[in-house]
Amino acid sequence: MNNIAYHKAIDLLHEVASPNGFLASAENTTNYKRVWARDGVICGLAALASGDEKLIATFKNTLDTLAKNQHPIGTIPSNVLMTDGKSEVSYGGLAGRVDAVTWFIIGVCQYAYYKSDAAIVSEYNSEIEKGFGLLEAWEFNNKHLLYVPLSGNWADEYITDGYVLYDQLLRIWALKSYNHFVKSEAITEKIEKIITQIEINFMPNSQGEKYHPRAHAEVSFQDFMPCSFSPSGYKTQFDAFAGSLVLLLNIGSVESQRKLLNYSDILASETHLGLLPAFWPPVFENDEHWNLLKNNCKYEFRNYPYEFHNGGSWPMVNGFYGVALVSKGEKKKATTILEKINEANGIEDFSFFENFNTQTTEPNGVSRCAWSAAAAILVHQSLHHNFKILV
């Protein structure tokens, strides 16, 4: 099953490989026939893992498309539609996408690392430096954590806002990736300051001045960090993507990571799909944040409990969890997650659905979704060919 699923995933990435970069889906669906920053880079990581030269070339084209359409102030496009040599650029919908900047920088550095060619980083140095400058401005209070608007990242119809854990971690990854090449003491210090603020504000019993001491004191911390906090308080759902990045980047103590691994393992094993939900538990109609969730959609509401971001299960997210498990030496658990990803991707003759209802296992979203395929490739190659992401 694993080898068949792997080759099906490679075939899908070839289908979405356009001259301008990876498209989000092979389906002719509004907005998905575009080159997206985060989707494109995640597919690009899978391309590097695969060693497929055509896919790797498509990754380079993805980075070029994003770089050419960077806004003068430094914003990287959320997505770009290329038609007849002209580009239609979106920097976000209801809000700008903060994570487009970090994914772009991560992508450039991962590509350069794979090629063992620092000149590639130099080629994009202007775009990278502008991006980092913009991230610095997005702190607003100059206290080292990004402030992210509602709808400001991949979970664009969910409830996270303010100091979102996922975005802080992506920034650390981007800074560390860039610093692998430039070796700047100032960047090293910045990374340490961001990590310190994460530990102070997202973990219990932490020493240091909190951003929001009253709200921090009221949180009932569990075996994972809350997904976000803002002036209105903390949102305490488990964020599987952020949790995977915590493990990959070795944030927190050995004990806190052990607890996170244990929580994640139990949660995945208790679902019908055997996969981690993107956020958990779901937000229900009688919950405090239901109206915030209900109103955060531009066209139609999709975040019913157990679906999409609201407790739905995404192969893409589980791909990063699988890679994190490999990085921790948990190969048996990573093998199980890969099997579950492949089973989900294989539903309806390998339709590679975007996500699934965690309660019913019914597929949701777009089919032939490129980053669902990328997830399988990343975990497969990490397990069987020792592929290493630069972290």
C-alpha positions in Angstrom: 0.0 0.0 0.0 2.7 2.5 1.0 4.6 2.2 -2.3 1.4 2.5 -4.4 0.3 5.5 -2.3 3.7 7.1 -2.6 3.7 6.9 -6.4 0.1 8.1 -6.6 1.2 11.2 -4.6 4.2 11.8 -6.9 1.8 11.6 -9.9 -0.5 14.2 -8.4 2.4 16.6 -7.8 3.3 16.2 -11.5 -0.3 17.0 -12.4 -0.1 20.3 -10.4 3.3 21.3 -11.6 2.8 24.3 -13.8 5.5 26.5 -15.5 4.9 29.1 -12.8 5.0 26.7 -9.8 2.9 24.2 -7.9 -0.9 24.7 -8.1 -2.9 23.9 -5.0 -5.1 21.3 -6.7 -5.5 19.5 -9.9 -9.2 20.2 -9.8 -10.4 23.2 -11.8 -11.7 24.9 -8.6 -11.8 28.7 -7.9 -8.7 29.8 -6.1 -7.0 26.4 -6.3 -5.5 26.8 -9.8 -3.1 29.3 -8.3 0.4 29.3 -7.0 0.1 29.6 -3.2 2.9 30.5 -0.9 2.3 27.9 1.9 0.9 25.2 -0.4 3.7 25.7 -2.9 6.5 25.5 -0.4 5.0 22.5 1.3 4.8 20.8 -2.1 8.4 22.0 -2.7 9.6 20.3 0.5 8.0 17.1 -0.8 9.7 17.7 -4.2 13.1 17.9 -2.4 12.3 14.8 -0.4 11.4 12.9 -3.6 14.6 13.9 -5.5 12.5 14.2 -8.6 14.2 16.8 -10.8 11.1 18.0 -12.6 9.3 18.6 -9.3 12.4 20.3 -7.8 12.5 22.7 -10.9 8.8 23.4 -10.2 9.7 24.4 -6.7 12.2 26.9 -8.0 9.5 28.3 -10.3 7.2 28.6 -7.3 9.8 30.6 -5.4 10.4 32.8 -8.4 6.7 33.5 -8.9 6.3 34.5 -5.2 9.5 36.7 -5.3 8.5 38.5 -8.5 5.2 39.4 -6.9 6.4 40.5 -3.5 4.7 43.8 -2.5 7.0 46.8 -2.2 6.6 46.8 1.6 7.7 43.1 1.8 4.5 41.1 1.8 4.7 37.8 0.0 1.6 36.9 -2.0 -0.9 34.5 -0.4 -1.4 33.3 -4.0 -0.8 34.3 -7.6 -2.9 33.5 -10.7 -0.9 33.6 -13.9 -2.7 34.0 -17.2 -1.3 35.0 -20.5 1.9 36.3 -18.9 0.0 38.5 -16.5 -0.3 38.0 -12.7 -3.3 38.5 -10.5 -2.0 38.7 -7.0 -3.7 38.2 -3.6 -2.1 39.1 -0.3 -5.0 37.6 1.6 -8.8 37.7 1.8 -10.5 39.1 4.9 -7.0 39.7 6.3 -3.5 39.5 5.0 -1.6 36.2 5.4 1.3 36.5 7.8 2.5 33.0 7.2 3.1 33.6 3.5 6.3 35.6 4.4 7.7 32.9 6.6 6.9 30.0 4.3 8.6 31.8 1.4 11.8 32.3 3.4 11.7 28.7 4.7 11.3 27.5 1.1 14.3 29.5 -0.3 16.5 28.2 2.5 15.4 24.6 2.2 16.0 24.7 -1.5 19.5 26.2 -1.0 20.2 23.6 1.7 19.2 20.8 -0.6 21.4 22.1 -3.4 24.3 22.9 -1.0 24.4 26.3 -2.7 24.5 29.5 -0.5 24.3 31.6 -3.7 20.6 30.7 -3.9 20.0 32.5 -0.7 22.0 35.5 -2.0 19.8 35.5 -5.1 16.7 36.1 -2.9 18.5 38.1 -0.3 16.6 41.4 -1.0 13.2 39.6 -0.7 14.2 37.8 2.4 15.5 40.9 4.2 12.3 42.8 3.3 10.2 40.0 4.6 12.1 39.8 7.9 11.8 43.6 8.2 8.0 43.4 7.8 7.8 40.6 10.4 9.7 42.9 12.8 7.1 45.7 12.2 4.3 43.2 12.8 5.4 42.8 16.4 3.9 46.3 16.9 5.1 46.5 20.5 8.7 45.4 19.7 8.5 42.6 22.3 9.5 39.7 19.9 6.2 38.0 19.2 4.2 38.6 16.0 0.7 39.9 16.3 -1.5 38.1 13.8 -5.0 39.2 12.7 -8.0 36.9 12.8 -7.9 35.0 9.4 -4.2 35.8 9.1 -2.7 32.4 8.4 -3.5 28.9 7.0 -6.4 28.5 9.5 -8.1 31.4 7.8 -11.6 30.7 9.0 -10.7 29.7 12.5 -10.6 31.6 15.8 -6.9 32.1 16.4 -5.7 35.7 16.5 -3.2 37.9 18.3 -0.1 36.0 19.4 -0.6 32.8 17.5 1.7 30.0 18.4 2.0 28.6 14.9 3.2 31.9 13.4 5.8 32.4 16.1 7.2 28.9 15.4 7.3 29.5 11.6 9.2 32.7 12.2 11.8 30.8 14.4 12.1 28.2 11.6 12.6 30.9 9.0 15.2 32.7 11.1 17.1 29.5 11.9 17.0 28.4 8.2 18.3 31.8 7.0 21.0 31.9 9.8 22.3 28.6 8.6 23.7 30.5 5.7 24.4 34.1 7.0 25.5 33.1 10.6 24.5 36.4 12.2 24.9 36.9 15.9 22.0 39.4 15.8 19.7 36.7 14.3 20.9 34.2 16.9 19.9 36.6 19.6 16.5 37.3 18.0 15.8 33.6 17.9 16.6 33.2 21.5 14.4 36.2 22.5 11.4 34.8 20.6 11.8 31.3 22.1 12.1 32.9 25.6 8.8 34.8 25.0 7.1 31.7 23.8 8.2 29.8 26.9 7.1 32.7 29.2 3.7 33.3 27.6 2.6 29.9 26.3 3.8 27.6 29.1 2.8 27.2 32.8 5.0 28.0 35.8 7.3 30.1 33.5 9.5 32.8 34.9 9.5 36.3 33.3 7.1 39.1 32.7 4.0 37.9 30.9 2.4 39.9 28.0 -1.0 39.3 29.7 -0.4 38.2 33.3 -4.0 38.2 34.4 -5.1 36.0 31.5 -2.1 33.7 31.8 -2.9 33.2 35.5 -6.4 32.1 34.6 -5.4 29.5 32.0 -5.7 25.8 32.9 -2.6 24.6 31.0 -2.6 21.1 29.6 0.1 18.9 28.0 0.5 21.3 25.0 0.7 25.1 24.5 -2.5 27.1 23.9 -3.0 27.9 20.2 -3.1 31.7 20.7 -3.7 34.6 23.1 -4.6 38.3 22.6 -5.8 41.2 24.7 -9.1 39.3 25.2 -7.4 36.3 26.7 -6.2 32.8 25.7 -7.6 30.3 23.2 -6.6 27.0 24.6 -7.3 24.5 21.8 -4.6 22.0 20.8 -3.0 23.1 17.5 -1.6 20.0 15.8 0.5 22.0 13.2 2.0 24.1 16.0 2.6 21.1 18.1 4.5 19.4 15.3 6.7 22.5 14.9 7.3 22.6 18.6 8.7 19.1 18.3 10.7 19.7 15.1 12.3 22.9 16.5 12.8 21.5 20.0 11.0 24.2 21.8 10.6 23.7 25.6 12.0 21.1 28.0 12.5 17.5 27.3 9.6 16.8 29.7 7.2 19.2 28.0 8.0 17.6 24.6 7.4 14.1 26.1 4.0 15.2 27.4 3.2 16.7 24.0 4.2 13.5 22.2 2.1 11.4 24.5 -1.0 13.7 24.2 -0.7 13.7 20.4 -0.3 9.9 20.2 -3.3 9.3 22.4 -5.5 11.8 20.5 -4.7 10.4 17.1 -5.2 6.8 18.3 -8.7 7.7 19.6 -10.0 9.1 16.3 -11.7 6.9 13.7 -9.1 8.1 11.1 -6.1 7.6 13.4 -5.0 11.1 12.5 -4.6 14.3 14.5 -7.4 16.8 14.2 -6.0 20.2 13.1 -7.5 21.9 16.3 -9.0 20.1 19.3 -11.5 20.1 20.8 -14.0 21.5 18.3 -15.9 24.8 19.0 -19.6 24.1 19.5 -22.6 26.4 19.3 -22.9 26.9 23.0 -19.1 27.7 23.4 -17.8 31.2 24.0 -16.1 31.6 20.6 -18.8 30.2 18.4 -19.9 33.6 17.0 -16.3 34.5 16.3 -16.0 31.2 14.3 -19.4 31.5 12.6 -18.8 35.0 11.3 -15.2 34.4 10.1 -16.0 33.3 6.6 -16.2 35.3 3.4 -18.7 33.2 1.4 -20.0 30.1 3.1 -19.6 28.6 6.6 -17.6 25.4 6.6 -16.3 25.1 10.2 -19.0 22.9 11.6 -17.8 20.8 14.6 -15.3 18.1 13.5 -14.8 19.7 10.0 -12.2 21.9 8.3 -10.2 23.8 10.9 -12.8 23.2 13.7 -11.6 19.7 14.6 -11.3 18.3 11.0 -8.4 16.1 10.1 -5.9 17.1 7.4 -3.4 14.8 5.8 -1.1 17.8 5.3 -1.0 18.6 9.0 -0.4 15.0 9.9 2.5 15.0 7.4 4.4 17.4 9.6 3.4 15.4 12.7 4.9 12.3 11.0 8.1 14.2 10.2 8.3 15.4 13.8 7.9 11.8 15.0 10.8 10.7 12.8 12.9 13.6 14.2 12.3 12.3 17.7 13.2 8.7 16.8 9.6 7.6 17.0 9.7 5.7 13.7 7.1 3.1 14.6 4.6 5.8 15.4 5.6 7.7 12.3 5.0 4.5 10.2 1.5 4.3 11.7 0.7 7.9 10.9 2.0 7.4 7.3 -0.3 4.4 6.9 -3.3 6.5 8.2 -2.4 9.4 5.8 -2.2 6.9 2.9 -5.5 5.4 3.8 -7.1 8.9 3.9 -5.5 9.9 0.7 -6.6 6.7 -0.9 -10.3 7.1 -0.3 -12.3 7.1 -3.5 -9.5 5.8 -5.6 -6.9 8.2 -4.3 -8.9 11.4 -4.4 -6.4 13.1 -2.0 -9.1 15.1 -0.3 -8.2 18.3 1.6 -9.5 17.2 5.0 -12.0 14.9 6.7 -14.7 15.0 9.3 -13.0 13.5 12.3 -16.3 12.1 13.7 -17.8 10.6 10.6 -14.6 10.2 8.4 -16.4 11.8 5.5 -14.1 13.8 3.1 -14.4 17.6 3.0 -13.0 20.3 0.8 -11.3 20.0 -2.5 -10.1 16.7 -4.0 -6.8 16.1 -5.7 -5.3 18.5 -3.2 -1.5 18.9 -3.7 -0.4 19.3 -0.1 -2.3 16.1 0.9 0.0 14.3 -1.5 3.0 16.2 -0.3 2.3 15.0 3.3 2.6 11.4 2.3 5.8 12.0 0.3 7.5 13.9 3.2 6.8 11.2 5.8 7.6 8.3 3.4 11.0 9.8 2.4 11.8 10.8 6.0 11.2 7.2 7.1 12.7 5.3 4.2 15.3 7.5 2.7 16.5 9.6 5.7 15.3 12.9 4.2 16.1 15.7 6.5 14.5 19.1 6.7 16.7 22.0 7.7 15.7 23.1 11.2 
